Amino acid sequence: MTIRKLVATGAVAGVLGALAPVAAEAFPDRRISIIVPYSAGGATDILARQVADKLGPILGQTVTVENRPGAGATLGTTQAANARPDGYTLFMGQVSSHGIAPAVYENLQYDPVADFQPLTWLMSIPNVMVVNADSPYTTVQEFIDGARERSKTFGSSGTGSSIHLSGEMFKFMTGIEMTHVPFRGSGEAVPALISGDVDVMFDNLPSAITHIQSGALRALGVTTPERSEMLPDVPAISELGIEGLEAFSATSWFALFAPAGISEEVTQTLSSAILEALEDEDLIRQITERGGMIEGGTPEDLAAHVEAELASWATVVEAAGVTVD
């Protein structure tokens, strides 16, 4: 049948109606946003902006970052979980949102598994124990000795973050007294440490490294079992032979998620684009220069990682006795 006859019979309306949904489903056809549940300036925010810059050209659309801090990062996470599952709202998840918070918060408003579609694991990083330049402590042991004489305060990017739990683990394993002071992201916590408002912090290496290099902060130890290539002269806390800290280990990680319910096709489009971005030499340099280790992998790989992290951190949180109403 010719187009002329289709028009004459009215069948063209049916054909165009059938084709319209196909055209409308082209993805992406507008701006994509990445929700970051912390204030600007921390490791999560820095990575989100770096990835967004590379994803935009790959997907052919602008990719922006929306900072939504508050409630120990659970506010932005909950908003992401409740976003429309169309692929236009992504979430920069981390060890806190998909590992620690579910064990810490008794009334969490999201389910890290049921409410999210895993996309791609981006990177892992160590945390680093840092004090400000005016601190009298130059080693981990000196800090512990000082804390036994006078209780200390430790800052974090928010309750339930890996930075918070690293401090709680350190406190639990050494038996010292430390009071947690939460902020709305490392972007707020680090300046407080530099100014002396808190005594110590177990910050993500990417947000601390420039301050360490400038001399504003002094690194005492890293939280991973091995030293960081970025700080080869800074010991791993577990290698120091300090009683109680022989098994001390905490690794932060970051990954992109979407709200649960997005289509398989959109999931694969986004995951493939993210993997392509992770192959960009400039992004590789940006991540590794700040001490990050690129991960990658499939959505299924990330789902398995989340499952393992939830189990692991639940054990740590129970041992440390950390809960939030």
C-alpha positions in Angstrom: 0.0 0.0 0.0 1.4 3.4 -0.9 1.6 6.4 1.4 -1.1 8.1 -0.6 -3.4 5.2 0.0 -2.5 5.1 3.7 -3.5 8.7 4.0 -6.7 8.1 2.0 -7.7 5.2 4.3 -6.6 6.9 7.5 -4.2 4.1 8.2 -1.3 6.5 8.3 -2.6 7.7 11.7 -2.3 4.2 13.1 1.2 3.8 11.6 2.5 7.1 12.9 0.9 6.3 16.3 2.8 3.1 16.4 6.0 4.8 15.5 5.7 7.7 17.9 6.5 5.8 21.1 9.7 4.5 19.5 10.8 8.0 18.7 9.8 9.2 22.1 11.8 6.5 23.8 15.1 7.6 22.3 17.5 8.0 25.3 18.9 10.4 26.3 17.1 13.4 24.8 17.6 15.9 27.6 19.7 16.8 30.5 20.8 14.2 33.0 21.5 15.0 36.7 23.6 13.2 39.2 22.5 13.6 42.8 25.3 14.0 45.4 24.1 13.7 49.0 26.9 15.9 50.3 27.9 19.5 50.0 30.3 20.7 47.3 34.0 20.1 47.7 34.3 16.6 49.1 35.5 13.5 47.4 32.0 12.4 46.3 31.3 15.8 44.8 34.7 16.0 43.1 34.3 12.6 41.5 30.7 13.3 40.4 31.8 16.4 38.5 34.7 14.7 36.9 32.6 11.9 35.7 29.8 14.2 34.6 32.2 16.2 32.4 33.2 13.0 30.5 29.7 11.4 30.4 28.1 14.5 28.7 29.9 14.2 25.3 29.5 10.4 25.3 25.8 10.5 25.8 25.3 13.7 23.7 23.5 15.5 26.6 24.5 17.8 29.4 25.2 16.0 32.7 25.0 18.1 35.8 25.6 17.6 39.5 23.0 18.4 42.2 24.2 18.7 45.8 21.6 17.7 48.3 23.2 17.4 51.7 21.6 16.7 55.0 20.6 14.1 57.5 23.9 12.3 57.3 23.6 12.1 53.5 20.4 10.1 53.8 18.3 13.1 52.6 19.8 13.2 49.1 19.9 9.4 48.9 16.2 9.1 49.7 15.4 11.7 47.1 17.3 9.8 44.5 15.5 6.6 45.5 12.2 8.3 45.0 13.1 9.9 41.6 11.4 9.0 38.4 13.1 5.8 37.0 13.7 7.1 33.5 17.5 7.4 33.5 17.6 11.1 33.8 18.3 11.1 37.5 21.4 9.2 38.7 22.9 8.9 42.1 26.5 9.0 43.2 26.4 6.2 45.8 29.2 5.3 48.1 30.1 3.0 51.0 28.0 5.1 53.3 24.7 5.0 51.3 25.0 1.4 50.2 27.1 -0.2 53.0 27.1 1.7 56.3 23.9 3.7 56.6 21.6 0.7 56.4 23.4 -0.7 59.5 23.6 2.6 61.4 20.1 4.2 60.9 17.2 2.4 62.6 14.6 4.3 60.5 16.2 4.6 57.1 13.8 5.9 54.5 15.3 3.9 51.6 16.3 0.3 50.8 19.8 0.2 49.2 19.0 -2.9 47.2 15.2 -2.7 46.4 15.2 1.1 45.6 18.2 1.3 43.3 19.4 -0.1 40.0 23.3 -0.6 40.1 25.1 0.9 37.1 28.9 0.9 37.4 31.4 0.8 40.3 33.7 3.8 39.7 36.6 3.8 42.1 37.9 2.9 45.6 40.1 5.0 47.8 41.7 4.9 51.2 40.8 7.2 54.1 43.6 9.0 55.7 44.0 10.0 59.4 44.8 13.7 59.4 45.4 16.4 62.0 46.0 20.1 61.3 49.5 21.6 60.9 49.4 23.0 64.5 48.7 19.7 66.1 51.3 18.4 68.5 50.9 14.9 67.2 53.1 13.5 64.4 52.3 9.8 64.7 49.3 7.6 65.4 50.8 6.5 68.7 51.3 10.0 69.9 47.7 10.8 69.1 46.5 7.8 71.0 48.6 8.8 74.0 47.3 12.3 73.9 43.7 11.1 73.7 44.3 9.0 76.8 45.2 12.2 78.7 42.4 14.3 77.2 39.4 13.2 75.1 39.4 14.3 71.5 36.9 15.3 68.8 36.8 13.8 65.3 35.0 15.4 62.4 33.3 13.6 59.5 31.3 14.3 56.3 28.2 13.1 58.1 26.8 10.4 60.4 27.1 7.0 58.8 29.8 7.9 56.3 33.0 5.9 56.0 34.8 8.8 57.5 32.6 8.6 60.5 32.8 4.8 60.8 36.6 4.9 60.4 36.7 7.1 63.4 34.4 4.9 65.4 36.4 1.8 64.5 39.6 3.6 65.7 37.9 4.7 68.9 36.6 1.2 69.5 39.8 -0.7 68.8 42.0 1.6 70.8 39.7 2.3 73.7 40.2 6.0 73.6 37.6 8.7 74.1 36.6 10.7 71.0 33.4 12.7 70.3 32.0 12.6 66.8 31.3 16.0 65.2 29.4 15.5 61.9 29.3 18.0 59.1 27.4 18.2 55.8 30.3 16.8 53.7 34.1 16.9 53.7 33.8 20.3 52.1 32.7 21.6 55.5 34.5 19.2 57.7 38.1 19.8 56.4 38.1 23.6 56.9 36.9 22.9 60.5 39.8 20.6 61.0 42.3 23.1 59.5 41.0 25.8 61.8 41.2 23.6 64.9 37.5 23.2 65.6 38.0 19.4 65.7 41.2 17.4 66.6 41.3 14.7 63.9 39.6 13.4 60.8 39.7 10.1 58.8 39.0 11.9 55.5 38.8 10.4 52.0 42.2 10.8 50.4 41.0 12.8 47.3 39.5 15.6 49.4 42.5 15.7 51.8 45.5 15.2 49.5 45.8 18.9 48.4 45.7 20.1 52.0 48.3 17.5 52.9 50.5 18.5 50.1 50.1 22.2 51.0 51.1 21.5 54.6 47.7 22.6 56.0 47.1 19.0 57.2 49.4 16.3 58.5 48.8 12.7 57.6 49.4 10.2 60.3 48.2 7.0 58.6 46.0 5.5 55.9 43.1 3.2 56.7 43.8 0.5 54.0 45.9 -2.5 54.7 48.6 -1.2 52.3 50.2 2.2 51.9 48.9 4.6 49.2 51.0 5.3 46.2 50.1 9.0 46.7 51.5 8.9 50.3 54.3 6.4 50.2 55.9 7.7 53.4 52.6 7.6 55.4 52.1 4.2 57.1 49.1 2.0 57.0 47.6 2.2 60.5 47.5 -1.6 60.7 51.3 -1.9 60.0 52.3 0.1 63.0 52.1 -2.8 65.5 49.8 -0.8 67.9 47.8 -3.1 70.1 44.2 -3.4 68.9 44.8 -1.9 65.5 46.4 -4.9 63.8 43.3 -5.6 61.8 42.2 -1.9 61.2 40.9 -1.5 57.7 38.4 0.7 56.0 38.1 1.4 52.2 35.8 4.0 50.7 34.2 3.3 47.3 32.0 5.2 44.9 29.5 4.0 42.2 26.7 5.3 40.0 23.1 4.1 40.6 19.7 4.9 39.1 16.3 4.6 40.8 14.9 1.0 40.6 12.6 0.4 37.7 14.5 1.9 34.8 14.5 -0.3 31.7 17.2 -2.8 30.8 18.0 -0.9 27.7 18.6 2.4 29.5 20.6 0.6 32.2 22.9 -0.8 29.6 23.2 2.5 27.8 24.2 4.3 31.0 26.6 1.5 32.2 28.3 1.4 28.8 28.7 5.1 28.7 30.2 5.2 32.3 32.7 2.4 31.4 33.7 4.4 28.3 34.2 7.5 30.5 36.4 5.4 32.9 38.7 4.7 29.9 39.3 8.4 29.3 43.0 9.2 30.0 42.2 12.6 31.5 39.7 11.1 34.0 42.1 8.2 34.8 44.7 10.9 35.6 42.3 12.9 37.7 41.3 9.8 39.8 44.8 8.3 40.2 46.4 11.6 41.1 44.1 11.9 44.1 44.8 8.3 45.2 41.8 6.6 43.6 41.8 3.1 42.2 39.5 2.7 39.1 37.1 -0.3 39.4 34.6 -0.6 36.5 32.6 -3.8 35.9 29.0 -4.6 35.1 25.8 -3.7 37.0 25.8 -7.3 38.3 29.3 -6.8 39.6 28.2 -3.7 41.5 25.2 -5.5 42.9 27.4 -8.3 44.3 29.7 -5.7 45.8 26.9 -3.9 47.5 25.6 -7.2 49.0 29.0 -8.0 50.4 29.5 -4.4 51.8 26.1 -4.5 53.5 27.1 -7.7 55.3 30.6 -6.5 56.2 29.6 -3.1 57.6 26.7 -4.6 59.6 29.3 -6.6 61.5 31.5 -3.6 62.2 28.6 -1.3 63.2 27.3 -4.0 65.6 30.7 -4.4 67.2 31.2 -0.6 67.6 27.6 -0.1 68.9 26.8 2.8 66.6 23.1 3.5 65.9 21.1 6.6 64.9 17.4 7.0 65.5 
